[in-house]
């Protein structure tokens, strides 16, 4: 099989969705050597992956993940692609607690840092959370507390078959952008920060093939893979197989314009300190950017269609200490297991 697939890829021919899924099934099931996987990844990168190919890959990765079951009809994720290189504090992780504090269940998918100063797993460990939970414990957190952290390496065991190859190649592959689409809780309501604006239309086509409830792809002013306070942010909104593009300007919602450099941290310790201050309600630009990003996640939940109301919900979650309560309850529970 692998020779035929490689010949097709190297001759710049595209795979069907079914061929792509079959290919990924074989990779996930360790039926290829590391050299063969390397050739496939490089060939696809040079050819440029199509939405149909990426859709097949996602479907296979979802099938191979450990499943997280939930009693909630709507669950939100704030996991982004990472890779913007700006080394900001963990905005999407802080936003997850704010969304949960607003009464919307959150299954926060995440991993350790690859290119940032602090991955979501790194900062949560620094904050004292136990992130190494089994599926039952994760389900308990999600169902009873309303928020859970889904540590990717524990829930995607088949990804170990490509870990060495990815590390040795040292280049971006499609795996870097597909992580947010493989949440083991099967979330259909998301905000996904994207490091590269140019890949957003392709990613949107993949998402439409998956027929989600409501997803926002965002690329922030200044190159952030979050909504930024630096200027208008590029957004693609997807509902089912329909999408629309627009720009979201924070200044229209009374946020002060702030450079993305304001949010840079050196390590997970600095990020953790900032998150604690935000959840305690201290007024700052950090709080503003978390409110902005939590608001669009609230919009993705379909709790409201009014962005101003979503902003107020995010602010209330922090000011009422409900976000802090979710943080403390989850932290305590994970350390009793």
C-alpha positions as CSV (number, residue, x, y, z in Angstrom):
1,X,0.0,0.0,0.0
2,X,2.6,2.5,1.0
3,X,4.5,2.4,-2.3
4,X,1.3,3.2,-4.2
5,X,0.4,6.0,-1.9
6,X,3.9,7.5,-2.1
7,X,3.9,7.3,-5.9
8,X,0.6,9.2,-6.0
9,X,1.7,11.9,-3.5
10,X,5.1,12.4,-5.2
11,X,3.3,12.7,-8.6
12,X,1.3,15.6,-7.1
13,X,-2.0,13.6,-7.1
14,X,-4.5,14.0,-4.4
15,X,-5.9,11.3,-2.2
16,X,-9.6,10.9,-1.7
17,X,-11.0,11.2,1.8
18,X,-11.4,7.5,2.0
19,X,-7.8,6.9,0.9
20,X,-6.5,9.5,3.4
21,X,-8.4,7.9,6.2
22,X,-7.1,4.4,5.3
23,X,-3.6,5.9,5.2
24,X,-3.9,7.4,8.6
25,X,-5.5,4.2,10.0
26,X,-2.3,2.4,9.0
27,X,-0.1,5.0,10.5
28,X,-2.0,5.0,13.8
29,X,-1.9,1.2,13.9
30,X,1.9,1.2,13.4
31,X,1.9,-0.6,10.1
32,X,4.4,1.7,8.5
33,X,8.1,2.2,9.4
34,X,9.4,5.6,10.6
35,X,11.1,6.1,7.2
36,X,7.9,5.5,5.4
37,X,6.0,7.9,7.7
38,X,8.6,10.5,7.2
39,X,8.4,10.3,3.4
40,X,4.6,10.5,3.6
41,X,4.6,13.6,5.8
42,X,7.2,15.4,3.7
43,X,5.5,14.5,0.4
44,X,2.1,15.8,1.6
45,X,3.7,19.0,2.9
46,X,5.4,19.6,-0.5
47,X,2.2,18.7,-2.5
48,X,0.0,20.6,0.0
49,X,-2.8,18.7,1.7
50,X,-6.4,19.1,0.4
51,X,-9.4,19.6,2.6
52,X,-10.6,16.0,1.7
53,X,-7.2,14.5,2.8
54,X,-7.2,16.4,6.0
55,X,-10.8,15.4,6.7
56,X,-9.9,11.7,6.3
57,X,-6.9,12.2,8.6
58,X,-9.1,13.8,11.3
59,X,-11.7,11.1,11.1
60,X,-9.1,8.4,11.7
61,X,-7.4,10.3,14.5
62,X,-10.8,10.7,16.2
63,X,-11.5,7.0,15.9
64,X,-8.2,6.1,17.5
65,X,-8.5,8.5,20.4
66,X,-9.8,7.4,23.8
67,X,-13.4,8.7,24.1
68,X,-14.6,11.0,26.9
69,X,-18.3,10.7,27.5
70,X,-20.4,13.6,28.9
71,X,-24.0,14.2,30.0
72,X,-23.8,17.7,28.7
73,X,-25.6,18.5,25.4
74,X,-23.1,21.3,24.6
75,X,-19.4,21.3,25.5
76,X,-16.9,24.0,24.4
77,X,-13.2,23.8,23.7
78,X,-10.8,26.7,23.5
79,X,-7.8,24.7,22.2
80,X,-5.8,26.4,19.4
81,X,-3.1,25.3,17.0
82,X,-0.3,27.1,18.8
83,X,2.8,28.0,16.8
84,X,2.4,31.8,16.6
85,X,5.9,32.2,18.2
86,X,4.8,35.2,20.3
87,X,5.3,33.4,23.6
88,X,2.3,35.0,25.3
89,X,0.8,33.7,28.5
90,X,-1.8,30.9,28.3
91,X,-4.8,33.0,27.3
92,X,-7.0,30.2,26.0
93,X,-6.4,28.2,29.3
94,X,-7.4,31.2,31.4
95,X,-10.4,31.7,29.1
96,X,-11.6,28.1,29.7
97,X,-12.1,28.8,33.4
98,X,-14.0,32.0,32.6
99,X,-16.3,30.2,30.2
100,X,-16.9,27.4,32.8
101,X,-17.6,30.1,35.4
102,X,-20.3,31.4,33.1
103,X,-22.0,28.1,33.3
104,X,-20.9,26.6,30.0
105,X,-19.2,23.2,30.2
106,X,-15.6,23.1,28.9
107,X,-13.4,20.2,27.7
108,X,-10.0,21.9,27.4
109,X,-7.9,19.8,25.1
110,X,-4.2,20.6,25.4
111,X,-0.5,19.6,25.5
112,X,2.9,20.7,26.6
113,X,4.8,23.5,24.9
114,X,6.3,23.0,21.5
115,X,7.1,26.5,20.4
116,X,5.6,28.7,23.2
117,X,6.9,29.7,26.6
118,X,4.2,27.6,28.2
119,X,1.8,25.0,27.0
120,X,-1.6,24.5,28.7
121,X,-0.3,21.3,30.3
122,X,2.8,23.1,31.6
123,X,0.9,26.0,33.2
124,X,-1.7,23.8,34.8
125,X,1.0,21.7,36.4
126,X,2.7,24.8,37.6
127,X,-0.6,25.9,39.1
128,X,-0.8,22.6,41.0
129,X,-3.2,20.5,38.9
130,X,-2.9,16.8,38.4
131,X,-3.2,16.5,34.6
132,X,-2.5,12.8,34.4
133,X,-6.0,11.5,34.8
134,X,-7.7,8.4,33.3
135,X,-10.8,8.7,31.2
136,X,-13.2,8.0,34.1
137,X,-11.7,10.8,36.2
138,X,-11.8,13.3,33.3
139,X,-15.5,12.4,32.7
140,X,-16.2,13.0,36.4
141,X,-14.5,16.4,36.2
142,X,-16.5,17.4,33.1
143,X,-19.9,16.0,34.3
144,X,-19.8,17.2,37.9
145,X,-17.5,20.3,37.9
146,X,-18.3,21.5,34.4
147,X,-14.7,21.7,33.2
148,X,-11.9,19.2,32.5
149,X,-8.4,19.2,31.1
150,X,-7.9,16.6,28.3
151,X,-4.1,15.9,28.2
152,X,-3.5,14.9,24.6
153,X,-0.7,12.4,25.0
154,X,-2.8,10.3,27.4
155,X,-5.9,10.3,25.2
156,X,-4.2,9.9,21.8
157,X,-2.0,6.8,22.5
158,X,-1.6,6.0,18.7
159,X,0.1,9.3,18.2
160,X,3.2,7.8,19.7
161,X,3.7,6.1,16.4
162,X,4.5,9.4,14.7
163,X,6.2,11.2,17.7
164,X,9.8,10.2,16.8
165,X,9.4,11.1,13.1
166,X,7.8,14.5,13.9
167,X,10.6,15.3,16.4
168,X,13.4,14.2,14.0
169,X,11.8,16.1,11.0
170,X,11.5,19.3,13.0
171,X,9.1,20.8,10.5
172,X,5.4,21.7,10.7
173,X,3.2,19.0,9.3
174,X,-0.6,18.7,9.1
175,X,-0.5,17.2,12.7
176,X,0.2,20.8,13.9
177,X,-3.1,22.1,12.7
178,X,-5.4,19.1,13.3
179,X,-5.0,18.7,17.0
180,X,-7.9,21.0,17.9
181,X,-10.2,19.0,15.7
182,X,-9.5,15.7,17.5
183,X,-10.9,16.6,21.0
184,X,-11.7,13.2,22.6
185,X,-15.0,14.6,24.1
186,X,-16.3,15.1,20.5
187,X,-17.0,18.8,21.0
188,X,-18.9,20.5,18.2
189,X,-18.7,24.0,19.7
190,X,-15.2,25.6,19.6
191,X,-13.0,28.6,19.2
192,X,-9.8,27.6,17.5
193,X,-6.9,30.1,17.4
194,X,-4.8,29.7,14.2
195,X,-1.2,30.8,13.9
196,X,-1.3,31.3,10.1
197,X,-4.1,33.2,8.5
198,X,-3.4,31.6,5.1
199,X,-4.4,28.1,6.2
200,X,-7.7,29.2,7.7
201,X,-9.8,28.7,4.5
202,X,-8.5,25.2,4.1
203,X,-9.1,24.4,7.8
204,X,-12.6,25.9,7.4
205,X,-13.4,23.5,4.6
206,X,-12.2,20.5,6.7
207,X,-14.5,21.6,9.5
208,X,-17.4,22.0,7.2
209,X,-16.9,18.4,6.1
210,X,-17.2,17.4,9.7
211,X,-20.6,19.3,10.0
212,X,-20.1,20.9,13.5
213,X,-22.6,22.9,15.5
214,X,-20.7,26.2,15.8
215,X,-17.0,26.9,15.5
216,X,-15.0,30.1,15.2
217,X,-11.5,30.1,13.6
218,X,-9.6,33.2,14.7
219,X,-6.3,34.8,13.8
220,X,-5.4,37.8,15.9
221,X,-3.9,41.1,14.9
222,X,-0.2,41.0,15.3
223,X,-0.1,37.3,14.4
224,X,-1.6,35.9,17.6
225,X,-3.4,32.6,17.6
226,X,-6.0,34.2,19.8
227,X,-8.2,37.2,19.5
228,X,-5.9,40.2,20.0
229,X,-6.3,43.7,21.4
230,X,-3.8,45.0,18.9
231,X,-6.4,45.6,16.1
232,X,-9.0,43.9,14.0
233,X,-9.0,40.1,14.1
234,X,-9.8,37.8,11.2
235,X,-12.5,35.4,12.0
236,X,-14.2,32.5,10.1
237,X,-17.5,31.4,11.7
238,X,-18.7,27.9,10.7
239,X,-22.1,26.4,11.4
240,X,-22.7,22.9,9.9
241,X,-21.5,23.2,6.3
242,X,-21.9,27.0,6.1
243,X,-19.3,29.6,6.8
244,X,-18.8,33.4,6.8
245,X,-15.7,35.6,7.2
246,X,-15.5,38.9,9.1
247,X,-13.2,41.1,11.1
248,X,-13.7,41.6,14.9
249,X,-12.4,44.9,16.2
250,X,-12.1,45.0,20.0
251,X,-12.2,48.8,20.0
252,X,-15.8,48.7,18.8
253,X,-16.5,46.9,22.1
254,X,-14.7,49.5,24.3
255,X,-11.5,47.5,24.7
256,X,-8.3,49.6,24.7
257,X,-5.8,48.9,21.9
258,X,-2.8,47.0,23.3
259,X,0.3,45.5,21.6
260,X,0.6,41.7,21.7
261,X,4.0,42.2,23.3
262,X,2.2,43.2,26.5
263,X,1.3,39.5,27.0
264,X,4.7,37.9,26.6
265,X,6.0,35.7,29.3
266,X,9.3,33.9,29.8
267,X,8.0,30.6,31.2
268,X,5.1,28.7,32.8
269,X,5.7,30.3,36.2
270,X,5.1,33.8,34.8
271,X,2.0,32.6,33.0
272,X,0.6,31.0,36.1
273,X,1.0,34.2,38.1
274,X,-0.8,36.2,35.5
275,X,-3.7,33.7,35.4
276,X,-4.2,33.8,39.1
277,X,-4.3,37.6,39.1
278,X,-6.9,37.5,36.3
279,X,-9.2,35.0,38.1
280,X,-8.9,37.0,41.3
281,X,-10.4,39.9,39.3
282,X,-7.4,42.3,39.2
283,X,-8.0,44.9,36.6
284,X,-5.4,44.6,33.8
285,X,-4.9,44.2,30.0
286,X,-4.5,40.5,30.8
287,X,-8.0,40.4,32.1
288,X,-9.3,42.3,29.0
289,X,-7.8,39.9,26.5
290,X,-9.1,36.8,28.5
291,X,-12.6,38.4,28.6
292,X,-12.4,39.0,24.8
293,X,-11.4,35.4,24.1
294,X,-13.9,33.9,26.6
295,X,-16.6,35.9,25.0
296,X,-16.2,34.4,21.6
297,X,-16.1,30.9,23.2
298,X,-19.4,31.7,24.9
299,X,-20.7,32.7,21.5
300,X,-19.6,29.4,20.1
301,X,-21.8,27.7,22.8
302,X,-24.9,29.4,21.3
303,X,-25.9,30.6,24.8
304,X,-26.2,34.0,23.2
305,X,-25.9,35.5,19.8
306,X,-25.1,39.0,21.2
307,X,-21.3,39.5,21.5
308,X,-21.9,42.4,24.0
309,X,-23.8,40.0,26.2
310,X,-21.1,37.4,25.9
311,X,-18.5,40.0,27.0
312,X,-20.7,40.8,30.1
313,X,-21.0,37.1,30.9
314,X,-17.3,36.7,30.8
315,X,-16.7,39.8,33.0
316,X,-19.3,38.6,35.5
317,X,-17.7,35.1,35.6
318,X,-14.5,36.7,36.8
319,X,-15.9,39.5,39.0
320,X,-18.3,37.1,40.8
321,X,-15.3,34.7,41.4
322,X,-17.2,31.9,39.7
323,X,-14.3,31.4,37.3
324,X,-12.0,31.2,40.3
325,X,-14.3,28.8,42.0
326,X,-14.2,26.5,39.0
327,X,-10.4,26.7,39.0
328,X,-10.1,25.8,42.7
329,X,-12.7,23.1,42.6
330,X,-11.0,21.4,39.6
331,X,-7.6,21.7,41.1
332,X,-8.7,20.2,44.4
333,X,-10.5,17.3,42.8
334,X,-7.6,16.4,40.5
335,X,-5.4,16.1,43.5
336,X,-7.7,13.7,45.3
337,X,-7.3,11.0,42.6
